[in-house]
Structure formats: C-alpha cells, structure tokens
C-alpha cells in the first residue's frame, strides 16, 4: 500500500521552550491503532492550547499533533465493526495528549475510541458539537442524576461565551431550564440571550457580599466552566439540595472552600469527565446528539473556520480567553 503524506500542526518541546509549526508527515509518523481516518474537520479546545505552553503537564509526548476532536472517513480498518468508508468521529482518551490528534490530514486511533457519525450530523456539524457539546450534554445528565430539574429554579452557567459554556446555555434552555449566563464580556450579552439565556450577569455578580461562609442562596444549580475562585463562589450561593457541575479550570485549579455548603445545604459537587467516558456511554450519547443540537441550530455556535496555518494565533487567543463559541479547523476535504 502506498505511503500517504499529509500536513499536520506539530508541537515540539525543547527543554523550557515549545516550537509549533506545520510539517509534512506520512503514515509512518502516525500513532498506533486499528483504524486510520482521513480527517476532514477538527475543532479548537482549551486543552489544545495548553499543550503549546512551555512547561505544561498536558502533553505527554513530543513531537505531538494536538487536536482532541476529529471527524472524517475511515480509510483503513482492522476491526470489522468499523468498516472502510464509514464516517466517524473520535475524542477524548489520549487523543491530542499522548496520541497524535486531529490537527493533521490523517489519524490512526484505536477502535475502542471511535464513534460512528450520528444520523443527521455531517463531519463538520459533529465538530461544531465536539467535546464542548459532549461536555454540556454530560453536565445536563449529571444535574438530572441528582434530581435538579427545571422546576427547581435558575441554573447559572459561568464562562458562558466559551465553547462548553455556550453549548450549556443552549442545551439547558432548550430543556426548559431558566438559565442565567455569567460572562465578563459585555459585548456578548445579545449572543447569550440568543442562545436562550433568560438573563446575563457579570463575573462580579457571582461573588457573595460580606465574609460569611455562606452567601444568599440564589441558584438551583450551576454549570461551572471556570473553576478556581468562581467555583468557590458558586458553592456558597447554591440553594439547599442543589448541585454544581464542574467542567473547567481556566480560572485556576485550586479550590478554597469549607464543608458548610455540603453539610448545611446538602450540596453536590459533580465533576464531568470527557476523557475516559466509557465508549458505550459515549456512543449512546452521540447517537442522540442531533436531537439535542439540531443541525439548523449549530451554525449559531460557529465563531470562525480556520486552516492549520492559523492555529498558532488562534491558540494564543484561547489562552487569553478571547473569542466565543466554536472555532472549526478545516483539515481535509469533507462536509
């Protein structure tokens, strides 16, 4: 079989520095796996930006092709359940961290990571949803598992203009929840209301007044895409029996809190993992994805489309909390 060459965005670590750039690779450079995919689309996620930072602990190999999301068509398969010609997506597991990811024309992945494209979604549309939409859907599921319903009161979403945040605002609103979107970007209030937010507040509006260990109970629940001090503030202000779903860490990894929210208000703090989600659950959730994110609504989330050469500036912007919604990466040909 002829060796295929393709372009890839590659991150290489040199002691205390990181080099990024477009390189020509071939099939011999691919990671191990049972399935080879011609990648049509990927998308930009915060983890993809983190691997470009000097000293980061996210990237496990060097050189590395980032891209924790990818979608395309199977061109080689050692697994009869995933035939050549099938449209597929892959996300999570070690993709873009210790296994070459979606910012390349080809990817070789393990069969146990592969999800058939859902009926009603193209490869491009699947990448609009991507890890962000999958995280939002898991967040909705986690709230339901602890009994937080739309009838219980408002749900606040922090970091609401980001990929996960904007998807969570839309998803919660379209499942009947009263959504309060929190964002530090005043210019994006109309965008958030367009997604279904009942109201929009600033970051400072989350912080309880005074030094009491518990603030005024305001929210039936929360989806926090920020972490750090923001997560701590939410824990002080969620109502009795409520829950906070933690999905992000752009605001920091340290959590300073007390046991009072958990004991006095019977609060649940729920983590969402999209890396090691069992493949059966992942495939089942993706099979229903078009029901939660109808194709006609997906374009609302697309901030821009870029090529591989535009990734360096885009990833810098992600680290600086610039932009909103989803940035798609055109990797190869495909709808």
Secondary structure as the mmCIF struct_conf table of DSSP 4:
data_model
#
loop_
_struct_conf.conf_type_id
_struct_conf.id
_struct_conf.beg_label_comp_id
_struct_conf.beg_label_asym_id
_struct_conf.beg_label_seq_id
_struct_conf.end_label_comp_id
_struct_conf.end_label_asym_id
_struct_conf.end_label_seq_id
HELX_LH_PP_P HELX_LH_PP_P1 UNK A 2 UNK A 4
STRN STRN1 UNK A 5 UNK A 14
TURN_TY1_P TURN_TY1_P1 UNK A 15 UNK A 16
STRN STRN2 UNK A 17 UNK A 26
HELX_RH_3T_P HELX_RH_3T_P1 UNK A 27 UNK A 29
BEND BEND1 UNK A 30 UNK A 30
HELX_LH_PP_P HELX_LH_PP_P2 UNK A 31 UNK A 32
BEND BEND2 UNK A 34 UNK A 34
STRN STRN3 UNK A 35 UNK A 43
HELX_RH_AL_P HELX_RH_AL_P1 UNK A 46 UNK A 50
TURN_TY1_P TURN_TY1_P2 UNK A 51 UNK A 52
BEND BEND3 UNK A 53 UNK A 53
TURN_TY1_P TURN_TY1_P3 UNK A 54 UNK A 55
BEND BEND4 UNK A 57 UNK A 58
BEND BEND5 UNK A 61 UNK A 63
STRN STRN4 UNK A 64 UNK A 65
BEND BEND6 UNK A 68 UNK A 68
STRN STRN5 UNK A 69 UNK A 77
BEND BEND7 UNK A 78 UNK A 78
TURN_TY1_P TURN_TY1_P4 UNK A 80 UNK A 81
BEND BEND8 UNK A 82 UNK A 82
TURN_TY1_P TURN_TY1_P5 UNK A 84 UNK A 85
STRN STRN6 UNK A 87 UNK A 91
BEND BEND9 UNK A 92 UNK A 92
TURN_TY1_P TURN_TY1_P6 UNK A 93 UNK A 94
STRN STRN7 UNK A 95 UNK A 95
TURN_TY1_P TURN_TY1_P7 UNK A 96 UNK A 98
STRN STRN8 UNK A 99 UNK A 99
BEND BEND10 UNK A 102 UNK A 103
STRN STRN9 UNK A 104 UNK A 104
BEND BEND11 UNK A 105 UNK A 105
STRN STRN10 UNK A 106 UNK A 109
HELX_RH_3T_P HELX_RH_3T_P2 UNK A 111 UNK A 113
STRN STRN11 UNK A 114 UNK A 116
HELX_LH_PP_P HELX_LH_PP_P3 UNK A 117 UNK A 118
TURN_TY1_P TURN_TY1_P8 UNK A 119 UNK A 120
HELX_RH_AL_P HELX_RH_AL_P2 UNK A 123 UNK A 145
TURN_TY1_P TURN_TY1_P9 UNK A 146 UNK A 147
HELX_RH_3T_P HELX_RH_3T_P3 UNK A 150 UNK A 152
STRN STRN12 UNK A 155 UNK A 157
BEND BEND12 UNK A 158 UNK A 159
TURN_TY1_P TURN_TY1_P10 UNK A 160 UNK A 161
BEND BEND13 UNK A 162 UNK A 162
HELX_RH_AL_P HELX_RH_AL_P3 UNK A 163 UNK A 173
TURN_TY1_P TURN_TY1_P11 UNK A 174 UNK A 176
STRN STRN13 UNK A 179 UNK A 182
BEND BEND14 UNK A 184 UNK A 184
HELX_RH_3T_P HELX_RH_3T_P4 UNK A 186 UNK A 188
HELX_RH_AL_P HELX_RH_AL_P4 UNK A 189 UNK A 195
TURN_TY1_P TURN_TY1_P12 UNK A 196 UNK A 196
BEND BEND15 UNK A 198 UNK A 198
STRN STRN14 UNK A 199 UNK A 201
HELX_RH_3T_P HELX_RH_3T_P5 UNK A 203 UNK A 206
BEND BEND16 UNK A 207 UNK A 207
HELX_LH_PP_P HELX_LH_PP_P4 UNK A 208 UNK A 208
BEND BEND17 UNK A 209 UNK A 211
BEND BEND18 UNK A 213 UNK A 214
STRN STRN15 UNK A 219 UNK A 224
BEND BEND19 UNK A 225 UNK A 226
HELX_RH_AL_P HELX_RH_AL_P5 UNK A 228 UNK A 237
STRN STRN16 UNK A 238 UNK A 246
TURN_TY1_P TURN_TY1_P13 UNK A 250 UNK A 251
BEND BEND20 UNK A 253 UNK A 253
BEND BEND21 UNK A 259 UNK A 259
HELX_RH_AL_P HELX_RH_AL_P6 UNK A 260 UNK A 264
BEND BEND22 UNK A 265 UNK A 265
STRN STRN17 UNK A 268 UNK A 271
BEND BEND23 UNK A 275 UNK A 276
HELX_RH_AL_P HELX_RH_AL_P7 UNK A 279 UNK A 287
TURN_TY1_P TURN_TY1_P14 UNK A 288 UNK A 288
HELX_RH_AL_P HELX_RH_AL_P8 UNK A 289 UNK A 292
BEND BEND24 UNK A 293 UNK A 293
HELX_RH_AL_P HELX_RH_AL_P9 UNK A 295 UNK A 298
HELX_RH_3T_P HELX_RH_3T_P6 UNK A 299 UNK A 301
STRN STRN18 UNK A 302 UNK A 306
HELX_RH_3T_P HELX_RH_3T_P7 UNK A 308 UNK A 310
HELX_RH_AL_P HELX_RH_AL_P10 UNK A 311 UNK A 319
TURN_TY1_P TURN_TY1_P15 UNK A 320 UNK A 321
BEND BEND25 UNK A 325 UNK A 325
STRN STRN19 UNK A 326 UNK A 330
BEND BEND26 UNK A 332 UNK A 333
#
